[in-house]
């Protein structure tokens, strides 16, 4: 069971962007690799600032990376 109703496409986007590693994305966004792991697993909802940083890293809007999923 996921810990948050916010789903994401981080893993897919990483692979679509030259198979970017979790470490590389973390570095660009100023967080740890463990944060990226937790986000991808749906165990952690990002702050608004981090959501924008991740979206910017991929050159897309926040809504392309994250979506709300009703229970």
DSSP file (Angstrom, degrees, kcal/mol; ACC not computed):
  #  RESIDUE AA STRUCTURE BP1 BP2  ACC     N-H-->O    O-->H-N    N-H-->O    O-->H-N    TCO  KAPPA ALPHA  PHI   PSI    X-CA   Y-CA   Z-CA
    1    1 A X              0   0    0      0, 0.0     2,-0.1     0, 0.0     0, 0.0   0.000 360.0 360.0 360.0 129.1    0.0    0.0    0.0
    2    2 A X        -     0   0    0      1,-0.1    41,-0.2     2,-0.1    40,-0.1  -0.371 360.0-137.5 -72.5 151.8    1.4    3.4   -1.0
    3    3 A X  S    S+     0   0    0     39,-1.3     2,-0.3    38,-0.2    40,-0.2   0.561  82.4  37.3 -87.7  -8.2    1.9    6.0    1.6
    4    4 A X        -     0   0    0     38,-0.9    -1,-0.1     2,-0.1    40,-0.1  -0.994  68.6-133.3-144.5 147.8    0.5    8.9   -0.4
    5    5 A X  S    S+     0   0    0     -2,-0.3    64,-3.2     2,-0.1     2,-0.8   0.411  81.8 101.0 -79.7   5.1   -2.2    9.5   -3.0
    6    6 A X  E     -A   68   0A   0     62,-0.2    62,-0.2    36,-0.1     2,-0.2  -0.811  57.4-168.5 -94.4 109.5    0.3   11.4   -5.1
    7    7 A X  E     -A   67   0A   0     60,-2.7    60,-2.3    -2,-0.8     2,-0.3  -0.534   6.1-162.7 -90.6 161.9    1.5    9.1   -7.9
    8    8 A X  E     -A   66   0A   0     58,-0.2    58,-0.2    -2,-0.2     3,-0.1  -0.955  31.3-146.5-146.4 164.8    4.5   10.0  -10.1
    9    9 A X     >  +     0   0    0     56,-2.2     4,-2.7    -2,-0.3     5,-0.2  -0.054  59.1 123.5-115.7  26.9    6.2    9.2  -13.4
   10   10 A X  H  > S+     0   0    0     55,-0.3     4,-2.6     1,-0.2     5,-0.2   0.924  73.3  48.6 -60.3 -47.7    9.8    9.8  -12.1
   11   11 A X  H  > S+     0   0    0      1,-0.2     4,-1.9     2,-0.2    -1,-0.2   0.943 113.9  46.1 -59.7 -48.6   11.1    6.4  -13.0
   12   12 A X  H  > S+     0   0    0      1,-0.2     4,-2.0     2,-0.2    -1,-0.2   0.922 113.4  49.6 -59.9 -44.7    9.7    6.5  -16.6
   13   13 A X  H  X S+     0   0    0     -4,-2.7     4,-1.1     1,-0.2    -1,-0.2   0.875 106.5  55.8 -64.7 -37.3   11.0   10.1  -17.1
   14   14 A X  H  < S+     0   0    0     -4,-2.6     6,-2.3    -5,-0.2     3,-0.4   0.930 110.7  44.7 -59.5 -43.8   14.5    9.1  -15.9
   15   15 A X  H  X S+     0   0    0     -4,-1.9     4,-0.9     4,-0.3     3,-0.5   0.836 110.4  53.9 -71.8 -31.5   14.7    6.4  -18.5
   16   16 A X  H  < S+     0   0    0     -4,-2.0     2,-0.5     1,-0.3    -1,-0.2   0.682 102.7  62.2 -73.6 -16.8   13.3    8.6  -21.2
   17   17 A X  T  < S-     0   0    0     -4,-1.1     3,-0.4    -3,-0.4    -1,-0.3  -0.473 138.8 -66.3-107.8  58.9   16.0   11.2  -20.4
   18   18 A X  T  4 S-     0   0    0     -2,-0.5    -3,-0.2    -3,-0.5    -2,-0.2   0.791  87.2 -67.8  69.9  30.2   19.0    9.1  -21.2
   19   19 A X  S  < S-     0   0    0     -4,-0.9    -4,-0.3    -5,-0.4    -1,-0.2   0.918  71.5-160.0  53.7  46.5   18.5    6.5  -18.4
   20   20 A X        -     0   0    0     -6,-2.3    -1,-0.2    -3,-0.4    -3,-0.1  -0.308  13.2-123.6 -55.1 134.7   19.3    9.2  -15.8
   21   21 A X     >  -     0   0    0     -3,-0.1     4,-2.2     1,-0.1     5,-0.2  -0.383  15.0-116.0 -79.2 161.2   20.3    7.6  -12.5
   22   22 A X  H  > S+     0   0    0      1,-0.2     4,-2.6     2,-0.2     5,-0.2   0.891 118.6  54.2 -60.3 -39.1   18.5    8.3   -9.2
   23   23 A X  H  > S+     0   0    0      2,-0.2     4,-2.4     1,-0.2    -1,-0.2   0.908 107.1  49.5 -62.8 -43.2   21.8    9.8   -8.0
   24   24 A X  H  > S+     0   0    0      2,-0.2     4,-2.2     1,-0.2    -1,-0.2   0.916 112.9  46.6 -64.5 -43.0   22.0   12.2  -11.0
   25   25 A X  H  X S+     0   0    0     -4,-2.2     4,-2.1     2,-0.2    -2,-0.2   0.919 111.7  51.7 -64.1 -42.9   18.4   13.3  -10.5
   26   26 A X  H  X>S+     0   0    0     -4,-2.6     5,-2.4     1,-0.2     4,-1.1   0.917 109.5  50.1 -58.8 -44.0   19.0   13.7   -6.7
   27   27 A X  H ><5S+     0   0    0     -4,-2.4     3,-0.5     1,-0.2    -1,-0.2   0.923 110.8  48.4 -61.4 -45.9   22.1   15.8   -7.4
   28   28 A X  H 3<5S+     0   0    0     -4,-2.2    -1,-0.2     1,-0.2    -2,-0.2   0.866 116.9  43.3 -61.9 -36.7   20.3   18.1   -9.8
   29   29 A X  H 3<5S-     0   0    0     -4,-2.1    -1,-0.2    -5,-0.2    -2,-0.2   0.538 110.8-118.1 -91.1  -7.2   17.4   18.6   -7.4
   30   30 A X  T <<5S+     0   0    0     -4,-1.1     2,-0.2    -3,-0.5    -3,-0.2   0.826  76.5 106.1  75.9  31.9   19.5   19.0   -4.3
   31   31 A X  S   <S-     0   0    0     -5,-2.4    -1,-0.3    -6,-0.2     2,-0.2  -0.744  72.2 -89.7-129.3 179.5   18.3   16.0   -2.4
   32   32 A X     >  -     0   0    0     -2,-0.2     4,-1.4     1,-0.1     3,-0.5  -0.507  31.4-115.8 -88.6 161.4   19.6   12.5   -1.5
   33   33 A X  H  > S+     0   0    0      1,-0.2     4,-2.5     2,-0.2     5,-0.2   0.863 117.0  62.1 -60.4 -35.4   19.2    9.4   -3.6
   34   34 A X  H  > S+     0   0    0      1,-0.2     4,-2.4     2,-0.2    -1,-0.2   0.848  99.8  54.1 -60.9 -34.1   17.2    8.0   -0.8
   35   35 A X  H  > S+     0   0    0     -3,-0.5     4,-2.4     2,-0.2    -1,-0.2   0.923 108.9  47.5 -64.5 -43.9   14.6   10.8   -1.3
   36   36 A X  H  X S+     0   0    0     -4,-1.4     4,-2.7     2,-0.2    -2,-0.2   0.903 111.0  51.9 -64.2 -41.3   14.3    9.9   -5.0
   37   37 A X  H  X S+     0   0    0     -4,-2.5     4,-1.9     1,-0.2    -2,-0.2   0.938 111.2  47.0 -59.0 -47.6   13.9    6.2   -4.0
   38   38 A X  H  <>S+     0   0    0     -4,-2.4     5,-2.4     2,-0.2     6,-0.8   0.889 112.4  50.2 -63.7 -40.1   11.1    7.1   -1.6
   39   39 A X  H ><5S+     0   0    0     -4,-2.4     3,-1.5     1,-0.2    -2,-0.2   0.948 110.2  48.9 -62.4 -49.1    9.4    9.3   -4.1
   40   40 A X  H 3<5S+     0   0    0     -4,-2.7    -1,-0.2     1,-0.3    -2,-0.2   0.846 110.5  51.9 -60.8 -34.0    9.5    6.6   -6.9
   41   41 A X  T 3<5S-     0   0    0     -4,-1.9    -1,-0.3    -5,-0.2    -2,-0.2   0.520 113.1-119.1 -80.5  -5.6    8.1    4.1   -4.4
   42   42 A X  T < 5S+     0   0    0     -3,-1.5   -39,-1.3    -4,-0.4   -38,-0.9   0.717  82.2 118.9  75.4  20.1    5.2    6.4   -3.5
   43   43 A X  S   <S+     0   0    0     -5,-2.4     2,-0.4    -6,-0.2    -4,-0.2   0.488  71.0  41.6 -93.8  -4.5    6.3    6.5    0.1
   44   44 A X        -     0   0    0     -6,-0.8     2,-0.5    -5,-0.2    -2,-0.2  -0.994  66.9-145.6-148.6 132.2    6.9   10.2    0.2
   45   45 A X        -     0   0    0     -2,-0.4    -6,-0.1   -42,-0.1   -38,-0.0  -0.878  31.5-126.8 -97.4 128.2    5.1   13.2   -1.2
   46   46 A X        -     0   0    0     -2,-0.5     2,-0.0     1,-0.1    -1,-0.0  -0.291  20.6-106.0 -73.3 156.9    7.4   16.0   -2.3
   47   47 A X     >  -     0   0    0      1,-0.1     4,-2.5     4,-0.0     5,-0.2  -0.346  37.6-106.6 -66.7 163.0    7.3   19.6   -1.2
   48   48 A X  H  > S+     0   0    0      1,-0.2     4,-2.1     2,-0.2     5,-0.2   0.904 122.2  53.0 -60.2 -41.0    6.0   21.9   -3.8
   49   49 A X  H  > S+     0   0    0      1,-0.2     4,-2.1     2,-0.2    -1,-0.2   0.920 110.3  46.2 -61.3 -44.8    9.5   23.3   -4.3
   50   50 A X  H  > S+     0   0    0      2,-0.2     4,-2.7     1,-0.2     5,-0.2   0.890 108.6  56.2 -66.8 -38.4   10.9   19.8   -4.8
   51   51 A X  H  X S+     0   0    0     -4,-2.5     4,-2.3     1,-0.2    -1,-0.2   0.920 109.9  45.9 -58.2 -43.4    8.1   18.9   -7.2
   52   52 A X  H  X S+     0   0    0     -4,-2.1     4,-2.6     2,-0.2    -1,-0.2   0.884 110.8  52.7 -67.6 -38.3    9.0   21.9   -9.4
   53   53 A X  H  X S+     0   0    0     -4,-2.1     4,-1.9     2,-0.2    -2,-0.2   0.919 111.2  46.7 -62.4 -42.8   12.7   21.1   -9.2
   54   54 A X  H  X S+     0   0    0     -4,-2.7     4,-1.2     2,-0.2    -2,-0.2   0.940 113.0  48.5 -65.3 -47.1   12.1   17.5  -10.4
   55   55 A X  H >X>S+     0   0    0     -4,-2.3     5,-2.3     1,-0.2     4,-0.8   0.915 111.4  50.5 -59.1 -43.2    9.8   18.7  -13.2
   56   56 A X  H ><5S+     0   0    0     -4,-2.6     3,-0.6     1,-0.2    -1,-0.2   0.859 102.5  60.6 -64.3 -35.2   12.4   21.3  -14.3
   57   57 A X  H 3<5S+     0   0    0     -4,-1.9    -1,-0.2     1,-0.2    -2,-0.2   0.823 112.9  38.4 -60.7 -30.7   15.1   18.6  -14.3
   58   58 A X  H <<5S-     0   0    0     -4,-1.2    -1,-0.2    -3,-0.6    -2,-0.2   0.501 111.7-120.3 -97.4  -6.0   13.0   16.8  -17.0
   59   59 A X  T <<5S+     0   0    0     -4,-0.8     2,-0.3    -3,-0.6    -3,-0.2   0.829  76.0 109.0  71.3  31.9   11.9   20.0  -18.8
   60   60 A X  S   <S-     0   0    0     -5,-2.3    -1,-0.3    -6,-0.1    -2,-0.2  -0.805  73.6 -88.6-130.8 172.3    8.2   19.3  -18.2
   61   61 A X    >>  -     0   0    0     -2,-0.3     3,-1.6     1,-0.1     4,-0.9  -0.432  38.9-111.0 -78.5 158.4    5.4   20.7  -16.1
   62   62 A X  H >> S+     0   0    0      1,-0.3     4,-2.9     2,-0.2     3,-0.7   0.861 116.7  61.6 -56.2 -38.1    4.7   19.4  -12.6
   63   63 A X  H 34 S+     0   0    0      1,-0.3    -1,-0.3     2,-0.2    -2,-0.0   0.672  98.3  57.2 -68.4 -15.7    1.5   17.8  -13.8
   64   64 A X  H <4 S+     0   0    0     -3,-1.6    -1,-0.3     1,-0.1    -2,-0.2   0.796 115.6  36.0 -79.2 -30.4    3.5   15.6  -16.2
   65   65 A X  H << S+     0   0    0     -4,-0.9   -56,-2.2    -3,-0.7     2,-0.3   0.870 122.8  35.8 -88.6 -41.8    5.5   14.2  -13.3
   66   66 A X  E  <  +A    8   0A   0     -4,-2.9     2,-0.3   -58,-0.2   -58,-0.2  -0.862  57.9 174.7-121.4 148.1    2.9   14.0  -10.5
   67   67 A X  E     -A    7   0A   0    -60,-2.3   -60,-2.7    -2,-0.3     2,-0.4  -0.993  30.8-117.4-148.3 152.1   -0.8   13.3  -10.4
   68   68 A X  E     -A    6   0A   0     -2,-0.3     2,-0.6   -62,-0.2   -62,-0.2  -0.751  25.7-162.4 -88.3 131.6   -3.4   12.8   -7.6
   69   69 A X        -     0   0    0    -64,-3.2     2,-0.1    -2,-0.4    -2,-0.0  -0.955  12.9-138.5-118.4 115.0   -5.0    9.4   -7.4
   70   70 A X              0   0    0     -2,-0.6   -64,-0.0     1,-0.1    -2,-0.0  -0.396 360.0 360.0 -68.1 146.2   -8.2    9.1   -5.4
   71   71 A X              0   0    0     -2,-0.1    -1,-0.1     0, 0.0    -2,-0.0   0.485 360.0 360.0 -68.2 360.0   -8.5    6.1   -3.2
